[in-house]
């Protein structure tokens, strides 16, 4: 999950609570990633953040692989988080 810091739909606390709730039911399945100034369109200061596409796709692949093996995805920290 990526949180847009400038988001007017939900707060940081809401996003953290969602990730925590998912991880309680399915350990290691949710990640909280905060990128300062990011919008829902994956932009910061009107510039598309292409590296987010890679991060999201890698997370999705991990989830698919974990679903096949029954093991949760890794919980490593992500480099974009501030």
N, C-alpha and C positions, 0 to 999 in steps of 0.2 A: 504494500500500500504506500502510495506517495501522498504526502500532505502538502498542499499548496499553502505556504505561510500566509499568503494574502487571501486565503479562502474565506468566503463569507457564508459558506454553506454549513460547515462544522468547525469545531475548535480542535486545537491540538489534543486536548483532553479526550474529546470524542474519538479521534483517530487512534490514540493510544489505547483507549478502552476497547475498541473493536479488535485491535491486534491481540490484546491480553485475553479477551474472551475467546477468540478463535484458538489461541495457543493453549488455553486451559482445556478446551475440548479436543484439540488436535495439536499436540505439542510440536513446535517447530514449523508449523505450516504458515504462520503469518509473520510478516516483517513490517516494522514501522520505519519509514525513511522520511526524513524531513529535509527539504531543500529550500533554503531561504529565498523567498520571493517567487517561488514556482506557482504557476497557475494550473488550472485543470487541463489546459492544452499543452502541458509540459514545456512552458516557456518561462524564461526569467528575463525581465526587461525586454520583452518582445522577441527574444532569441530562443529558437527551439533547442531544447537540450537533448540532442540525439543519443547521448550516452544512456539516458533513461530507457530508451527502447531496448538496448542491450541488457541492462539490468533487469527489466521486466521480463524479457524473453528468457534470460538465464534462470530467473526465479520460476517461471512457468515450466521450463524443462525439468528443473529440480523437483517440482511438485509432481509432475507426471512420472518421473523416475521413482520417487518415493512412493507413489501410489502403487506401482508395480511390485516394489519390494516390501512395502509396509513400514519403511523406516522414514522418520521425519527428515526434512531438508536441513542442511547445516544452518547454524545461527550466527554465522560470521558477520562482522560489522561491514557496512558498505562504505566505499570511499567518498561518496558525495555528501554524506550526512555531515551537518555542522553542529 
